[in-house]
Amino acid sequence: MQPTSMITQKVLQIAALVVPLIHLMGLLSAIRAIMESRTAQGAIAWAVSLITFPYLAVPLFWVFGRYRFQGYLETLRSNRFQESENIPAIRADLQSFAPAFSQPESDRFQVLERLAWFPFSGKNSTEILVDGKATFDSIFEAMEQAHRYVLIQFFIVHDDDIGRALKELIKRRVLDGIKVYFLYDEIGSHDLPNRYVRDLSNAGAEIRSFQTTRGKSNRFQLNFRNHRKIVVVDGRVGFIGGHNVGDEYLGHSRKFKHWRDTHLKIIGPAVQSLQAVFMADWYWANRNAPALEWTPEPASSGDKRILILPTGPADSFETCTLLFVQAIQSARRRIWIASPYFVPNSPVFEALRLAALRGVDVRIMLPSKPDHILAFLAAKSYLPDTDRAGIKVLRYRKGFMHQKVMVIDDDAAAIGTANLDNRSLRLNFEVTAFVVDREFAAEAAAMMERDFELCRATGAGEYDDRSFWYRVMVRTARLFDPIL
C-alpha cells in the first residue's frame, strides 16, 4: 500500500470516530441549551445551531451560551464560609439599624430587600464623587487613614500613572502594618503585567484574580466577568461606582479626553453590606476569609437609608433585571438613567416603555462616542421604539460618559457598577447602592441635570435616516445581545 493511501485511510478512520462524537456533543449541548437557556428564543437559536453545525457551535456554546455561573452560591452556602464570617450575626447586627419606611415607600422600595443579602440600613452618610480626580483623591485619603485593613476590588487595573500610584500607596500602607486585600478580574485586567501583581505580593499585600474559571465545571466560563468596583477601609468607609483604575478615568484618554463618571462614598452600617460583597468574591477566589471588623457603626451625621444590592450570574433570579424593573415600575414622576450602553433585555425595555406611556418622564443618557462599537451600534436599533413610546434619549457630548446612575422621582437614587445592557443584567457580577432619601435624590438629580446641559437629544433618526446597509449593520450588531 502506498504511503499516501495509508495516510488517507488513517485520516478517514479518525474522521469516522471524531465526526459522530462532535455531532453527539452537539446534540447533548442542544439538550443543555433547551434545559438552561433563559429565553425560548435563545434555546431555539442554540439548539438549531448545535444540531446543524456543531463544529463551530459547540465551542461557541461552551464559551458564550452559559448563563449560570456554577459553584459560587454553593461555595458561599457552605458551612465553612457561613461559620468563618458568622453571616447570621452580621445580619442581626444590621437589623438594629433598620430604618422606618412609610407604607408607600415600603411597597415601592423595600421589596428590593428580598433580592439583597442584607437589609436596608439607616444612619448612613454619603458623598457623590464626580469624575476621577475627586474619586481617587477621596479613596487615597481614606486609605491613608486606615488603621487595620483596606479591601480593594476593580474590574480593570492598568499599570499606568494612577495604577502605579495605587501600588505605591498600598506598599507604603503595608509597611505601616495595614492589611491590604486586592481583587481584580483577570479578563478585565488582561493586560495587567505579572510584575505589578508580583511587586504587591512581595511587599506583603494579598492580591488575587477573581478566577472565573475556577472548578472543573467552570473551565469554559470565559463569558462571565466580575465587574464590581469596591473599596472598603476598616469596615467603616466604603466606595462604589463606575471608576476603574486607569489614567483614562482621570480624563487622560487620547481618544475621549474628558471621562465622565460617578462614584459614591458611604460611611455607616451599609459599609458592612458592601464589605460582605467583597468578602464573598474573595472567598470564591481564595477559599479563605481574613479577620475583618463586622460591628456596624452609625455615621456621625446623616440618616440615609441604603441597600447594597449585589447581582450576578450565580443568582437564583435575574436580580439585576428585577432591580431595574422594580425601580422603573415604582416611578410616578420621573426615571432618569445614565449608562454608557443601552442594550436592555425585553423586561427592562418594556418597563421603560410602559413608564413613558403612563406619563413618567423617562430619560436615558448615553455617550456620543463609542468605546465598544458593537454595543454602540446595537443601541441604535432601540431608538425608533423609544421615540414611539416617548422616552427621551440624550447623548453626552463632552468626552465619554461612563457613569451608572438612576434617579427615581424625588425620593430615591442609585449609583453602582451595572450598565443598562445584557452583560450587566445577566452575565456580570455587579453591585448597586440604592439610596432612599430625598436629599440624596435631589443631589443626584441636580448632577444629572448639569450633565443634560452637555447633551443633545437624539432619536429614531440615528437609525431611520441612515442607509440600508448601515441599518443592516445595526440590526446585525443587536444579534450579539447575549454577549454585549
Secondary structure, 3 states (H helix, E strand, C coil): CCHHHHHHHHHHHHHHHHHHHHHHHHHHHHHHHHHHCCCHHHHHHHHHHHHHCHHHHHHHHHHHCCCCCCCHHHHHCCHHHHHHHCHHHHHHHHHCCCCCCCHHHHHHCHHHHHCCCCCCEEEEEEEEEEHHHHHHHHHHHHHHCCCCEEEEEECCECCCHHHHHHHHHHHHHHHCCCEEEEEECCCCCCCCCHHHHHHHHHHCCEEEECCCCCCHHHCCCCCCEECCCEEEECCCEEEEECCCECHHHHCCECCCECEECEEEEEECCHHHHHHHHHHHHHHHHHCCCCCCCCCCCCCCCCCEEEEEEEECCCCCCCHHHHHHHHHHHHCCCEEEEECCCEECCHHHHHHHHHHHHCCCEEEEEEECCCCCHHHHHHHHCCHHHHHHHCCEEEEECCCEECCCEEEECCCEEEEECCCEEHHHHHHEEEEEEEEECHHHHHHHHHHHHHHHCCEEEECCHHHHCCCHHHHHHHHHHHCCHHHC
